[in-house]
Amino acid sequence: SVGGFASFVMTHLAKTGLLDRVRFRPMTLPDRFIDHNTQAAQYHEAGLDAVAITNTALEALGVGISMTQPLLKTANGPKS
């Protein structure tokens, strides 16, 4: 969630200019309860699955495409 250790690190990096030339997009767990489920389903609900991470990276890079499913199936990925 927002406000943890990563926020302190990000603030330090920003204040020291280390993020000036970086396209940085923080991805954190939402500040709400996520129901018990498989890991893949919980990551998907939190917006932290492979598709969401890929789309965030592509958006940060200015690439005009969007993914709807992972390119590769992983051992822990969603099952279709």
N, CA, C and O atoms as a Tinker XYZ file with bonds, in Angstrom:
   320  protein
     1  N      0.836000   -1.184000    0.000000    73     2
     2  CA     0.000000    0.000000    0.000000    64     1     3
     3  C      0.876000    1.240000    0.000000    63     2     4     5
     4  O      2.073000    1.166000    0.277000    81     3
     5  N      0.290000    2.350000   -0.304000    73     3     6
     6  CA     1.007000    3.617000   -0.369000    64     5     7
     7  C      1.450000    4.012000    1.033000    63     6     8     9
     8  O      0.728000    3.784000    2.003000    81     7
     9  N      2.631000    4.602000    1.138000    73     7    10
    10  CA     3.088000    5.112000    2.422000    64     9    11
    11  C      4.066000    4.211000    3.138000    63    10    12    13
    12  O      4.459000    4.516000    4.264000    81    11
    13  N      4.469000    3.129000    2.538000    73    11    14
    14  CA     5.400000    2.205000    3.165000    64    13    15
    15  C      6.844000    2.562000    2.869000    63    14    16    17
    16  O      7.158000    3.685000    2.474000    81    15
    17  N      7.715000    1.585000    3.066000    73    15    18
    18  CA     9.149000    1.780000    2.864000    64    17    19
    19  C      9.455000    2.258000    1.449000    63    18    20    21
    20  O     10.309000    3.123000    1.256000    81    19
    21  N      8.764000    1.699000    0.461000    73    19    22
    22  CA     9.009000    2.089000   -0.933000    64    21    23
    23  C      8.745000    3.572000   -1.154000    63    22    24    25
    24  O      9.419000    4.204000   -1.967000    81    23
    25  N      7.777000    4.133000   -0.445000    73    23    26
    26  CA     7.491000    5.565000   -0.572000    64    25    27
    27  C      8.660000    6.402000   -0.074000    63    26    28    29
    28  O      8.991000    7.431000   -0.663000    81    27
    29  N      9.282000    5.960000    1.009000    73    27    30
    30  CA    10.450000    6.675000    1.523000    64    29    31
    31  C     11.609000    6.600000    0.534000    63    30    32    33
    32  O     12.301000    7.592000    0.306000    81    31
    33  N     11.819000    5.422000   -0.051000    73    31    34
    34  CA    12.882000    5.263000   -1.042000    64    33    35
    35  C     12.595000    6.134000   -2.255000    63    34    36    37
    36  O     13.490000    6.826000   -2.740000    81    35
    37  N     11.354000    6.114000   -2.756000    73    35    38
    38  CA    10.979000    6.915000   -3.917000    64    37    39
    39  C     11.170000    8.406000   -3.634000    63    38    40    41
    40  O     11.673000    9.137000   -4.487000    81    39
    41  N     10.775000    8.857000   -2.451000    73    39    42
    42  CA    10.944000   10.262000   -2.083000    64    41    43
    43  C     12.418000   10.635000   -2.069000    63    42    44    45
    44  O     12.792000   11.692000   -2.577000    81    43
    45  N     13.253000    9.786000   -1.497000    73    43    46
    46  CA    14.696000   10.051000   -1.466000    64    45    47
    47  C     15.255000   10.126000   -2.889000    63    46    48    49
    48  O     16.010000   11.042000   -3.213000    81    47
    49  N     14.887000    9.168000   -3.732000    73    47    50
    50  CA    15.375000    9.168000   -5.113000    64    49    51
    51  C     14.925000   10.418000   -5.861000    63    50    52    53
    52  O     15.698000   10.997000   -6.624000    81    51
    53  N     13.689000   10.835000   -5.648000    73    51    54
    54  CA    13.173000   12.034000   -6.319000    64    53    55
    55  C     13.883000   13.290000   -5.827000    63    54    56    57
    56  O     14.257000   14.143000   -6.631000    81    55
    57  N     14.071000   13.411000   -4.510000    73    55    58
    58  CA    14.703000   14.611000   -3.945000    64    57    59
    59  C     16.170000   14.730000   -4.332000    63    58    60    61
    60  O     16.704000   15.837000   -4.396000    81    59
    61  N     16.822000   13.611000   -4.589000    73    59    62
    62  CA    18.237000   13.651000   -4.966000    64    61    63
    63  C     18.426000   13.671000   -6.482000    63    62    64    65
    64  O     19.558000   13.623000   -6.964000    81    63
    65  N     17.328000   13.743000   -7.234000    73    63    66
    66  CA    17.418000   13.860000   -8.684000    64    65    67
    67  C     17.636000   12.554000   -9.419000    63    66    68    69
    68  O     17.843000   12.554000  -10.632000    81    67
    69  N     17.594000   11.451000   -8.709000    73    67    70
    70  CA    17.859000   10.171000   -9.356000    64    69    71
    71  C     16.693000    9.667000  -10.202000    63    70    72    73
    72  O     16.838000    8.686000  -10.931000    81    71
    73  N     15.548000   10.324000  -10.114000    73    71    74
    74  CA    14.405000    9.938000  -10.947000    64    73    75
    75  C     14.167000   10.924000  -12.092000    63    74    76    77
    76  O     13.203000   10.782000  -12.843000    81    75
    77  N     15.038000   11.915000  -12.225000    73    75    78
    78  CA    14.815000   12.966000  -13.217000    64    77    79
    79  C     14.685000   12.439000  -14.644000    63    78    80    81
    80  O     13.888000   12.967000  -15.420000    81    79
    81  N     15.435000   11.433000  -14.996000    73    79    82
    82  CA    15.401000   10.919000  -16.368000    64    81    83
    83  C     14.760000    9.534000  -16.446000    63    82    84    85
    84  O     14.944000    8.812000  -17.426000    81    83
    85  N     14.014000    9.173000  -15.417000    73    83    86
    86  CA    13.417000    7.844000  -15.342000    64    85    87
    87  C     11.905000    7.952000  -15.488000    63    86    88    89
    88  O     11.282000    8.852000  -14.926000    81    87
    89  N     11.333000    7.047000  -16.229000    73    87    90
    90  CA     9.870000    6.964000  -16.325000    64    89    91
    91  C      9.409000    5.992000  -15.241000    63    90    92    93
    92  O      9.342000    4.782000  -15.456000    81    91
    93  N      9.104000    6.534000  -14.108000    73    91    94
    94  CA     8.798000    5.735000  -12.921000    64    93    95
    95  C      7.300000    5.700000  -12.680000    63    94    96    97
    96  O      6.655000    6.746000  -12.619000    81    95
    97  N      6.747000    4.515000  -12.544000    73    95    98
    98  CA     5.331000    4.344000  -12.237000    64    97    99
    99  C      5.218000    3.394000  -11.056000    63    98   100   101
   100  O      5.411000    2.190000  -11.219000    81    99
   101  N      4.910000    3.907000   -9.869000    73    99   102
   102  CA     4.784000    3.003000   -8.718000    64   101   103
   103  C      3.547000    2.122000   -8.852000    63   102   104   105
   104  O      2.492000    2.569000   -9.302000    81   103
   105  N      3.696000    0.892000   -8.462000    73   103   106
   106  CA     2.570000   -0.051000   -8.452000    64   105   107
   107  C      2.501000   -0.632000   -7.046000    63   106   108   109
   108  O      3.448000   -1.268000   -6.581000    81   107
   109  N      1.390000   -0.414000   -6.381000    73   107   110
   110  CA     1.254000   -0.855000   -4.999000    64   109   111
   111  C     -0.052000   -1.620000   -4.812000    63   110   112   113
   112  O     -0.953000   -1.568000   -5.650000    81   111
   113  N     -0.125000   -2.317000   -3.709000    73   111   114
   114  CA    -1.389000   -2.963000   -3.357000    64   113   115
   115  C     -2.409000   -1.893000   -3.015000    63   114   116   117
   116  O     -2.054000   -0.893000   -2.390000    81   115
   117  N     -3.650000   -2.067000   -3.400000    73   115   118
   118  CA    -4.672000   -1.073000   -3.064000    64   117   119
   119  C     -4.969000   -1.079000   -1.565000    63   118   120   121
   120  O     -4.776000   -2.091000   -0.892000    81   119
   121  N     -5.436000    0.047000   -1.054000    73   119   122
   122  CA    -5.809000    0.159000    0.357000    64   121   123
   123  C     -7.243000   -0.311000    0.557000    63   122   124   125
   124  O     -8.119000    0.465000    0.939000    81   123
   125  N     -7.461000   -1.566000    0.298000    73   123   126
   126  CA    -8.772000   -2.181000    0.501000    64   125   127
   127  C     -8.556000   -3.679000    0.664000    63   126   128   129
   128  O     -7.514000   -4.216000    0.287000    81   127
   129  N     -9.541000   -4.331000    1.222000    73   127   130
   130  CA    -9.457000   -5.769000    1.445000    64   129   131
   131  C     -9.594000   -6.508000    0.122000    63   130   132   133
   132  O    -10.456000   -6.184000   -0.695000    81   131
   133  N     -8.747000   -7.491000   -0.080000    73   131   134
   134  CA    -8.837000   -8.358000   -1.251000    64   133   135
   135  C     -9.250000   -9.736000   -0.748000    63   134   136   137
   136  O     -8.583000  -10.323000    0.105000    81   135
   137  N    -10.347000  -10.240000   -1.280000    73   135   138
   138  CA   -10.869000  -11.537000   -0.849000    64   137   139
   139  C     -9.845000  -12.651000   -1.046000    63   138   140   141
   140  O     -9.009000  -12.594000   -1.948000    81   139
   141  N     -9.928000  -13.662000   -0.185000    73   139   142
   142  CA    -9.076000  -14.839000   -0.326000    64   141   143
   143  C     -9.412000  -15.523000   -1.641000    63   142   144   145
   144  O    -10.578000  -15.668000   -2.010000    81   143
   145  N     -8.365000  -15.938000   -2.335000    73   143   146
   146  CA    -8.517000  -16.590000   -3.627000    64   145   147
   147  C     -7.157000  -17.151000   -4.000000    63   146   148   149
   148  O     -6.251000  -17.166000   -3.167000    81   147
   149  N     -6.995000  -17.608000   -5.221000    73   147   150
   150  CA    -5.677000  -18.037000   -5.673000    64   149   151
   151  C     -4.771000  -16.817000   -5.765000    63   150   152   153
   152  O     -5.250000  -15.686000   -5.855000    81   151
   153  N     -3.452000  -17.050000   -5.742000    73   151   154
   154  CA    -2.525000  -15.929000   -5.876000    64   153   155
   155  C     -2.765000  -15.176000   -7.172000    63   154   156   157
   156  O     -2.776000  -13.945000   -7.188000    81   155
   157  N     -2.958000  -15.912000   -8.257000    73   155   158
   158  CA    -3.170000  -15.279000   -9.561000    64   157   159
   159  C     -4.398000  -14.380000   -9.540000    63   158   160   161
   160  O     -4.361000  -13.267000  -10.066000    81   159
   161  N     -5.485000  -14.852000   -8.937000    73   159   162
   162  CA    -6.715000  -14.057000   -8.876000    64   161   163
   163  C     -6.538000  -12.827000   -7.997000    63   162   164   165
   164  O     -7.063000  -11.759000   -8.313000    81   163
   165  N     -5.800000  -12.966000   -6.891000    73   163   166
   166  CA    -5.568000  -11.819000   -6.012000    64   165   167
   167  C     -4.688000  -10.774000   -6.695000    63   166   168   169
   168  O     -4.964000   -9.579000   -6.600000    81   167
   169  N     -3.635000  -11.212000   -7.380000    73   167   170
   170  CA    -2.798000  -10.261000   -8.117000    64   169   171
   171  C     -3.607000   -9.550000   -9.198000    63   170   172   173
   172  O     -3.458000   -8.345000   -9.401000    81   171
   173  N     -4.460000  -10.299000   -9.888000    73   171   174
   174  CA    -5.298000   -9.701000  -10.928000    64   173   175
   175  C     -6.224000   -8.643000  -10.326000    63   174   176   177
   176  O     -6.329000   -7.535000  -10.853000    81   175
   177  N     -6.892000   -8.982000   -9.226000    73   175   178
   178  CA    -7.807000   -8.032000   -8.585000    64   177   179
   179  C     -7.072000   -6.785000   -8.096000    63   178   180   181
   180  O     -7.628000   -5.687000   -8.120000    81   179
   181  N     -5.831000   -6.950000   -7.656000    73   179   182
   182  CA    -5.043000   -5.821000   -7.156000    64   181   183
   183  C     -4.423000   -5.004000   -8.288000    63   182   184   185
   184  O     -3.871000   -3.931000   -8.045000    81   183
   185  N     -4.512000   -5.503000   -9.523000    73   183   186
   186  CA    -3.890000   -4.802000  -10.645000    64   185   187
   187  C     -2.387000   -4.993000  -10.676000    63   186   188   189
   188  O     -1.656000   -4.132000  -11.165000    81   187
   189  N     -1.923000   -6.126000  -10.152000    73   187   190
   190  CA    -0.490000   -6.403000  -10.100000    64   189   191
   191  C     -0.134000   -7.709000  -10.801000    63   190   192   193
   192  O      0.883000   -8.325000  -10.483000    81   191
   193  N     -0.963000   -8.134000  -11.750000    73   191   194
   194  CA    -0.645000   -9.336000  -12.512000    64   193   195
   195  C      0.223000   -8.959000  -13.713000    63   194   196   197
   196  O      0.500000   -7.782000  -13.944000    81   195
   197  N      0.646000   -9.963000  -14.470000    73   195   198
   198  CA     1.554000   -9.732000  -15.593000    64   197   199
   199  C      0.985000   -8.754000  -16.610000    63   198   200   201
   200  O      1.713000   -7.906000  -17.126000    81   199
   201  N     -0.300000   -8.860000  -16.900000    73   199   202
   202  CA    -0.929000   -7.962000  -17.877000    64   201   203
   203  C     -0.898000   -6.522000  -17.378000    63   202   204   205
   204  O     -0.551000   -5.617000  -18.137000    81   203
   205  N     -1.253000   -6.295000  -16.120000    73   203   206
   206  CA    -1.270000   -4.933000  -15.571000    64   205   207
   207  C      0.132000   -4.339000  -15.519000    63   206   208   209
   208  O      0.320000   -3.163000  -15.831000    81   207
   209  N      1.117000   -5.146000  -15.127000    73   207   210
   210  CA     2.502000   -4.658000  -15.074000    64   209   211
   211  C      2.987000   -4.313000  -16.475000    63   210   212   213
   212  O      3.617000   -3.275000  -16.680000    81   211
   213  N      2.694000   -5.186000  -17.444000    73   211   214
   214  CA     3.091000   -4.927000  -18.830000    64   213   215
   215  C      2.436000   -3.659000  -19.358000    63   214   216   217
   216  O      3.103000   -2.832000  -19.979000    81   215
   217  N      1.142000   -3.497000  -19.121000    73   215   218
   218  CA     0.439000   -2.302000  -19.599000    64   217   219
   219  C      0.975000   -1.035000  -18.950000    63   218   220   221
   220  O      1.079000   -0.003000  -19.613000    81   219
   221  N      1.316000   -1.092000  -17.664000    73   219   222
   222  CA     1.889000    0.072000  -16.989000    64   221   223
   223  C      3.233000    0.432000  -17.611000    63   222   224   225
   224  O      3.517000    1.607000  -17.839000    81   223
   225  N      4.059000   -0.574000  -17.884000    73   223   226
   226  CA     5.362000   -0.325000  -18.506000    64   225   227
   227  C      5.203000    0.231000  -19.919000    63   226   228   229
   228  O      5.893000    1.179000  -20.292000    81   227
   229  N      4.300000   -0.350000  -20.707000    73   227   230
   230  CA     4.080000    0.135000  -22.074000    64   229   231
   231  C      3.560000    1.569000  -22.074000    63   230   232   233
   232  O      3.973000    2.385000  -22.897000    81   231
   233  N      2.655000    1.870000  -21.152000    73   231   234
   234  CA     2.122000    3.231000  -21.044000    64   233   235
   235  C      3.231000    4.213000  -20.663000    63   234   236   237
   236  O      3.301000    5.312000  -21.215000    81   235
   237  N      4.086000    3.829000  -19.734000    73   235   238
   238  CA     5.187000    4.697000  -19.313000    64   237   239
   239  C      6.156000    4.954000  -20.459000    63   238   240   241
   240  O      6.744000    6.031000  -20.554000    81   239
   241  N      6.319000    3.961000  -21.326000    73   239   242
   242  CA     7.218000    4.104000  -22.471000    64   241   243
   243  C      6.562000    4.802000  -23.650000    63   242   244   245
   244  O      7.223000    5.091000  -24.647000    81   243
   245  N      5.265000    5.076000  -23.543000    73   243   246
   246  CA     4.564000    5.761000  -24.618000    64   245   247
   247  C      4.195000    4.857000  -25.773000    63   246   248   249
   248  O      3.923000    5.334000  -26.875000    81   247
   249  N      4.181000    3.557000  -25.536000    73   247   250
   250  CA     3.811000    2.599000  -26.575000    64   249   251
   251  C      2.292000    2.558000  -26.647000    63   250   252   253
   252  O      1.623000    2.421000  -25.623000    81   251
   253  N      1.757000    2.674000  -27.833000    73   251   254
   254  CA     0.311000    2.788000  -27.996000    64   253   255
   255  C     -0.427000    1.474000  -28.118000    63   254   256   257
   256  O     -1.424000    1.393000  -28.835000    81   255
   257  N      0.041000    0.442000  -27.434000    73   255   258
   258  CA    -0.694000   -0.821000  -27.451000    64   257   259
   259  C     -1.026000   -1.217000  -26.024000    63   258   260   261
   260  O     -0.462000   -0.688000  -25.066000    81   259
   261  N     -1.939000   -2.144000  -25.902000    73   259   262
   262  CA    -2.357000   -2.610000  -24.585000    64   261   263
   263  C     -2.529000   -4.115000  -24.638000    63   262   264   265
   264  O     -3.027000   -4.658000  -25.624000    81   263
   265  N     -2.120000   -4.784000  -23.580000    73   263   266
   266  CA    -2.235000   -6.236000  -23.504000    64   265   267
   267  C     -3.537000   -6.602000  -22.796000    63   266   268   269
   268  O     -3.990000   -5.888000  -21.901000    81   267
   269  N     -4.126000   -7.711000  -23.203000    73   267   270
   270  CA    -5.306000   -8.209000  -22.498000    64   269   271
   271  C     -5.039000   -9.559000  -21.851000    63   270   272   273
   272  O     -5.809000  -10.013000  -21.004000    81   271
   273  N     -3.932000  -10.207000  -22.257000    73   271   274
   274  CA    -3.540000  -11.468000  -21.642000    64   273   275
   275  C     -2.025000  -11.589000  -21.725000    63   274   276   277
   276  O     -1.409000  -10.961000  -22.586000    81   275
   277  N     -1.410000  -12.381000  -20.852000    73   275   278
   278  CA     0.049000  -12.519000  -20.881000    64   277   279
   279  C      0.521000  -13.146000  -22.187000    63   278   280   281
   280  O     -0.187000  -13.949000  -22.794000    81   279
   281  N      1.725000  -12.769000  -22.612000    73   279   282
   282  CA     2.293000  -13.371000  -23.813000    64   281   283
   283  C      2.663000  -14.826000  -23.570000    63   282   284   285
   284  O      2.494000  -15.673000  -24.447000    81   283
   285  N      3.167000  -15.112000  -22.376000    73   283   286
   286  CA     3.573000  -16.466000  -22.019000    64   285   287
   287  C      2.779000  -16.930000  -20.813000    63   286   288   289
   288  O      2.508000  -16.143000  -19.906000    81   287
   289  N      2.412000  -18.170000  -20.795000    73   287   290
   290  CA     1.758000  -18.717000  -19.604000    64   289   291
   291  C      2.841000  -19.084000  -18.603000    63   290   292   293
   292  O      3.842000  -19.706000  -18.959000    81   291
   293  N      2.640000  -18.701000  -17.360000    73   291   294
   294  CA     3.591000  -19.025000  -16.309000    64   293   295
   295  C      2.979000  -20.057000  -15.377000    63   294   296   297
   296  O      1.777000  -20.316000  -15.415000    81   295
   297  N      3.817000  -20.636000  -14.548000    73   295   298
   298  CA     3.345000  -21.664000  -13.619000    64   297   299
   299  C      2.282000  -21.122000  -12.678000    63   298   300   301
   300  O      1.369000  -21.851000  -12.292000    81   299
   301  N      2.391000  -19.836000  -12.299000    73   299   302
   302  CA     1.449000  -19.250000  -11.349000    64   301   303
   303  C      0.439000  -18.326000  -12.006000    63   302   304   305
   304  O     -0.361000  -17.691000  -11.318000    81   303
   305  N      0.468000  -18.247000  -13.332000    73   303   306
   306  CA    -0.409000  -17.314000  -14.028000    64   305   307
   307  C     -1.855000  -17.767000  -14.055000    63   306   308   309
   308  O     -2.185000  -18.882000  -13.651000    81   307
   309  N     -2.716000  -16.872000  -14.545000    73   307   310
   310  CA    -4.141000  -17.206000  -14.598000    64   309   311
   311  C     -4.412000  -18.356000  -15.553000    63   310   312   313
   312  O     -3.738000  -18.508000  -16.572000    81   311
   313  N     -5.384000  -19.142000  -15.218000    73   311   314
   314  CA    -5.764000  -20.267000  -16.074000    64   313   315
   315  C     -6.981000  -19.879000  -16.892000    63   314   316   317
   316  O     -7.928000  -19.281000  -16.381000    81   315
   317  N     -6.941000  -20.236000  -18.194000    73   315   318
   318  CA    -8.083000  -19.901000  -19.031000    64   317   319
   319  C     -8.912000  -21.099000  -19.371000    63   318   320
   320  O     -9.915000  -20.977000  -20.074000    81   319
